Amino acid sequence: MEAIDAIMTRRSVRKFEKRQIPDAILEKIITAGTYAPSALAVQPWGFVVVQDPAFLNRVSDYCKPIMISLMKDAHDGMSDAFRTLLESKDYSIYYYAPTVIMVIGKTGSRFREIDCSLCAENMMLSAHALGIGSCWIGSTEVAYDNKELMVEFHVPEGYSPVGTIAFGYPAETPEAHDKHVPNVTWVR
C-alpha cells in the first residue's frame, strides 16, 4: 500500500474480530511507530501492550462514569450519542479490541506528547497497511491519575501515558466522514 493511500483510506475502527493479532505483526506496528520524527531525535516513546480483556473491562468501567460526568453540559449530537454509549452496560471504551497499546513517553522529555503522537499515527497507518484496524482511545486519559490502575498497566518508572490505541482485525469497514475545507494561509 502506498503511503498516500494508507493516509487517505485509514479509518477509526470500532468493531473488531475476536482473534488476536500475532506478535510479529504487533512488533512491525510498534517498530513503524519508532520511525516517527522526534524533537532532537530523543525518541521518548515506550509501549505497554495489553491483551488482558478482564483488565481492559475494569479500566473501561472505571472511565465510563467519569466521562459521563465530564460531558454533562455537552449536548450536541455527537456528545449525546457518545453519552448514550457510555451509559450502556455492555459498552467498552476499547470496543472489545483484542489488543490495546498504551503509548508512553519519557516524563522529562519536553516534547513527549507531540513526539509520541507522531509515533502513534505511524502505528495506526502501518496497522492499516497490514490489514489491522485501529482507534485512538482518548477516554483512557481519565484513568491516568488512578494509581492502582496505572500500576496494573506496568508503566515503567520515568515514563507516563500519552495515549492508548485499540488494535484488531476489523469487523467493519467504516465510511469516510466529510472532510472540512482546510484554512490555509500562504506566506511567500
Phi and psi in degrees as a GROMACS rama.xvg file:
@    title "Ramachandran Plot"
@    xaxis  label "Phi"
@    yaxis  label "Psi"
@TYPE xy
-69.7904  152.069  GLU-2
-58.2319  -46.6161  ALA-3
-62.1003  -40.8897  ILE-4
-61.5691  -43.2034  ASP-5
-61.1998  -42.8894  ALA-6
-64.4925  -44.2179  ILE-7
-77.8386  -21.3395  MET-8
-108.076  -8.53744  THR-9
-69.2401  135.661  ARG-10
-131.954  154.806  ARG-11
-72.6897  123.746  SER-12
-100.487  131.66  VAL-13
-124.198  14.3677  ARG-14
-142.589  119.952  LYS-15
-122.255  151.314  PHE-16
-70.4473  158.955  GLU-17
-77.2892  -21.8312  LYS-18
-65.4545  142.708  ARG-19
-79.1875  150.359  GLN-20
-80.6644  132.053  ILE-21
-60.4403  145.896  PRO-22
-55.6076  -37.8376  ASP-23
-60.9124  -37.9882  ALA-24
-71.3545  -42.4625  ILE-25
-61.2424  -38.9097  LEU-26
-64.1456  -37.8005  GLU-27
-63.1095  -42.1854  LYS-28
-63.2494  -45.9631  ILE-29
-64.7979  -43.534  ILE-30
-59.9989  -42.3695  THR-31
-59.748  -36.9626  ALA-32
-60.0018  -38.2686  GLY-33
-73.175  -7.057  THR-34
-89.8483  5.83598  TYR-35
-69.9262  153.428  ALA-36
-70.2359  153.399  PRO-37
-145.084  148.526  SER-38
-58.0429  128.587  ALA-39
55.7685  22.9193  LEU-40
55.1563  32.5344  ALA-41
-69.0849  -32.3514  VAL-42
50.4628  64.7522  GLN-43
-80.8144  6.20044  PRO-44
-83.2583  157.685  TRP-45
-149.68  175.728  GLY-46
-144.173  140.491  PHE-47
-120.147  115.462  VAL-48
-96.0033  119.68  VAL-49
-114.32  123.375  VAL-50
-129.061  21.5855  GLN-51
-98.2517  101.399  ASP-52
-61.8997  -34.7087  PRO-53
-64.2853  -42.3432  ALA-54
-65.469  -44.5985  PHE-55
-61.5502  -36.8985  LEU-56
-65.6032  -38.7531  ASN-57
-64.264  -42.7249  ARG-58
-63.1714  -44.3501  VAL-59
-59.7106  -47.1459  SER-60
-62.721  -31.8305  ASP-61
-69.871  -42.857  TYR-62
-74.3437  -34.9872  CYS-63
-56.3174  -51.7951  LYS-64
-65.5846  -30.9268  PRO-65
-67.6651  -43.6024  ILE-66
-62.4424  -41.0421  MET-67
-59.3513  -45.2375  ILE-68
-62.8606  -42.6972  SER-69
-65.7647  -25.2796  LEU-70
-98.2693  9.76728  MET-71
-58.7944  -27.9715  LYS-72
-100.425  0.468841  ASP-73
-91.8811  121.496  ALA-74
-133.695  36.3101  HIS-75
-87.4066  171.625  ASP-76
-58.187  -42.964  GLY-77
-66.9042  -43.3096  MET-78
-65.4416  -41.6987  SER-79
-62.0647  -42.3895  ASP-80
-65.3085  -42.3318  ALA-81
-66.8144  -40.5739  PHE-82
-61.5621  -40.0639  ARG-83
-60.9416  -42.1537  THR-84
-61.6092  -47.9553  LEU-85
-59.3266  -31.4666  LEU-86
-77.8207  -13.3573  GLU-87
-76.9701  131.029  SER-88
-61.0135  -34.4986  LYS-89
-89.2169  2.85189  ASP-90
-86.1487  136.77  TYR-91
-117.041  134.575  SER-92
-63.851  -16.8072  ILE-93
-97.9616  3.50676  TYR-94
56.0077  27.8646  TYR-95
57.0112  32.4461  TYR-96
-64.4782  144.306  ALA-97
-72.3146  -22.8442  PRO-98
-135.509  134.517  THR-99
-123.722  130.071  VAL-100
-113.516  123.175  ILE-101
-91.052  121.769  MET-102
-87.9209  124.115  VAL-103
-117.449  155.625  ILE-104
-130.424  151.791  GLY-105
-59.9701  123.736  LYS-106
-58.0789  -37.0695  THR-107
-82.0031  -2.36267  GLY-108
-80.1538  118.737  SER-109
-56.6067  -37.2305  ARG-110
-109.928  26.5981  PHE-111
-58.7925  -39.6085  ARG-112
-66.5783  -40.941  GLU-113
-67.6718  -50.4717  ILE-114
-59.4558  -45.2834  ASP-115
-69.7451  -29.6658  CYS-116
-69.2642  -38.2549  SER-117
-63.0698  -41.6082  LEU-118
-60.3106  -44.844  CYS-119
-62.389  -40.6406  ALA-120
-63.7833  -42.5484  GLU-121
-56.4507  -41.4549  ASN-122
-63.8508  -43.9739  MET-123
-68.119  -38.5213  MET-124
-68.3707  -42.2694  LEU-125
-67.0993  -37.5467  SER-126
-58.6898  -46.5973  ALA-127
-58.5217  -44.8373  HIS-128
-62.3125  -25.8115  ALA-129
-94.9075  6.14752  LEU-130
83.8695  17.2581  GLY-131
-107.637  133.489  ILE-132
-85.3879  157.682  GLY-133
-150.112  160.772  SER-134
-153.785  126.075  CYS-135
-67.8225  131.179  TRP-136
-112.771  93.499  ILE-137
-70.7487  -24.1023  GLY-138
-64.9845  -22.1053  SER-139
-62.1748  -24.1355  THR-140
-52.2585  -34.9701  GLU-141
-68.1694  -13.6768  VAL-142
-91.0128  -8.98421  ALA-143
-60.9188  -27.9242  TYR-144
-87.4043  -4.78723  ASP-145
-86.6093  101.16  ASN-146
-58.9788  -38.7453  LYS-147
-63.1274  -45.6261  GLU-148
-66.9447  -39.5626  LEU-149
-65.344  -33.1172  MET-150
-61.1193  -40.1457  VAL-151
-71.7447  -20.9289  GLU-152
-76.6154  -14.2997  PHE-153
57.9922  42.6546  HIS-154
-70.1453  122.781  VAL-155
-64.2172  152.752  PRO-156
-57.5411  140.346  GLU-157
90.0511  -0.618117  GLY-158
-123.762  157.204  TYR-159
-144.492  156.525  SER-160
-66.6673  143.89  PRO-161
-113.428  -40.9591  VAL-162
-174.671  164.773  GLY-163
-123.162  147.045  THR-164
-129.9  130.723  ILE-165
-87.489  135.711  ALA-166
-130.272  143.916  PHE-167
179.083  170.788  GLY-168
-70.1932  127.863  TYR-169
-67.5861  136.245  PRO-170
-105.793  12.4495  ALA-171
-153.765  161.186  GLU-172
-125.885  90.7345  THR-173
-64.8066  146.365  PRO-174
-78.2269  156.63  GLU-175
-73.7391  140.964  ALA-176
-80.878  155.239  HIS-177
-61.6963  140.098  ASP-178
-100.102  133.876  LYS-179
-68.848  148.981  HIS-180
-68.7359  126.113  VAL-181
-70.6985  148.089  PRO-182
-86.8407  110.257  ASN-183
-119.426  126.712  VAL-184
-113.439  128.675  THR-185
-102.658  126.443  TRP-186
-114.298  113.115  VAL-187
